[in-house]
Amino acid sequence: MSRQNQPDRAAETLRKEVRRVIFLQVLLTFLAAVVFALTRGAADFLAATYGGAIAILLTAYLGFGVLRARGLGSLYINALTRYGLAILGLGLGIAALKLAPLALVATFAVAQLGLLANTQRA
């Protein structure tokens, strides 16, 4: 295998892993949202879906950032941006959209566990 194909192969492997994690996060978000819908109602279903969507979007952003990273500095910037976007998204959902905080934050955390589970596996 040539040295030129190695980065392409690594990038494709990363893309597959990101897709797998996102699929797991979508599944976890759906399950948590259904539990909230059955136990607390439609408003909590919407809040849970929103919280999971934030986690999923941040995972996609992480994958995109790692693929285009040109050094350690860009990885740090990606991490800081993700934290900022998470705070902004959660705050917007709770304060501006008036979504149920418990369902939103709990499902965000559950979806993030999908990312953590993949990290532990690797």
C-alpha positions in Angstrom: 0.0 0.0 0.0 1.4 3.4 -0.9 1.9 6.1 1.7 -0.5 8.3 -0.3 -3.4 5.9 0.3 -2.9 5.7 4.1 -4.5 9.1 4.8 -7.4 8.3 2.6 -7.9 5.0 4.4 -7.7 6.7 7.8 -10.2 9.3 6.7 -12.6 6.7 5.4 -12.3 4.8 8.7 -13.0 7.9 10.7 -16.0 8.7 8.5 -17.4 5.2 9.1 -16.9 5.5 12.9 -18.6 8.9 12.9 -21.6 7.5 11.0 -21.8 4.6 13.4 -21.7 6.9 16.5 -24.3 9.2 14.9 -26.5 6.2 14.3 -26.2 5.1 17.9 -26.9 8.6 19.1 -30.0 8.8 16.9 -31.2 5.5 18.4 -30.5 6.6 22.0 -32.3 9.9 21.3 -35.3 8.2 19.9 -35.5 5.8 22.8 -35.1 8.5 25.4 -37.7 10.7 23.6 -40.2 7.9 23.5 -39.7 7.3 27.2 -40.3 11.0 28.0 -43.3 11.0 25.7 -44.9 8.1 27.4 -44.1 9.2 30.9 -44.4 13.0 30.7 -46.1 14.0 27.4 -45.5 15.5 24.0 -43.8 18.7 25.3 -41.1 16.6 26.9 -40.8 14.5 23.7 -40.0 17.6 21.8 -37.5 18.8 24.4 -35.8 15.4 24.4 -35.6 15.3 20.6 -34.0 18.8 20.7 -31.5 17.8 23.3 -30.5 14.7 21.3 -30.3 16.7 18.1 -27.8 19.0 19.7 -25.6 16.1 20.7 -25.8 14.6 17.2 -24.9 17.8 15.5 -22.0 18.3 17.8 -20.7 14.8 17.0 -21.0 15.5 13.3 -19.1 18.8 13.8 -16.4 16.9 15.8 -16.0 14.4 13.0 -15.8 17.2 10.4 -13.3 19.1 12.5 -11.0 16.1 13.0 -11.0 15.4 9.3 -10.0 18.9 8.4 -7.6 19.4 11.3 -4.2 20.7 10.4 -2.6 20.4 13.8 -3.2 20.4 17.5 -4.3 24.0 17.6 -7.2 23.4 15.2 -8.3 20.4 17.4 -8.3 22.6 20.4 -10.3 25.3 18.6 -12.8 22.6 17.5 -13.2 21.4 21.1 -13.7 24.9 22.4 -16.2 25.6 19.6 -18.1 22.4 20.5 -18.4 23.5 24.1 -19.6 26.9 23.1 -22.2 25.5 20.7 -23.4 23.0 23.4 -23.9 25.8 25.9 -25.6 28.0 23.3 -27.8 25.2 22.1 -28.9 24.1 25.5 -29.4 27.6 26.8 -31.4 28.5 23.7 -33.6 25.5 24.1 -34.3 26.1 27.8 -34.4 29.9 27.9 -35.7 31.1 24.5 -37.7 28.1 23.4 -38.9 27.3 26.9 -38.4 23.5 26.4 -38.5 21.2 29.4 -35.0 21.3 31.0 -35.0 17.8 32.4 -35.9 16.1 29.1 -33.6 18.3 27.1 -30.5 17.9 29.3 -31.1 14.2 30.1 -31.4 13.2 26.4 -28.4 15.4 25.5 -26.4 13.4 28.2 -27.8 10.0 27.0 -26.9 10.8 23.4 -23.4 12.0 24.5 -23.0 8.5 26.1 -23.1 7.1 22.6 -20.0 9.1 21.7 -18.3 8.1 25.0 -19.2 4.4 24.4 -17.4 4.6 21.0 -14.4 6.3 22.5 -14.1 3.6 25.1 -14.3 0.9 22.4 -11.6 2.4 20.3 
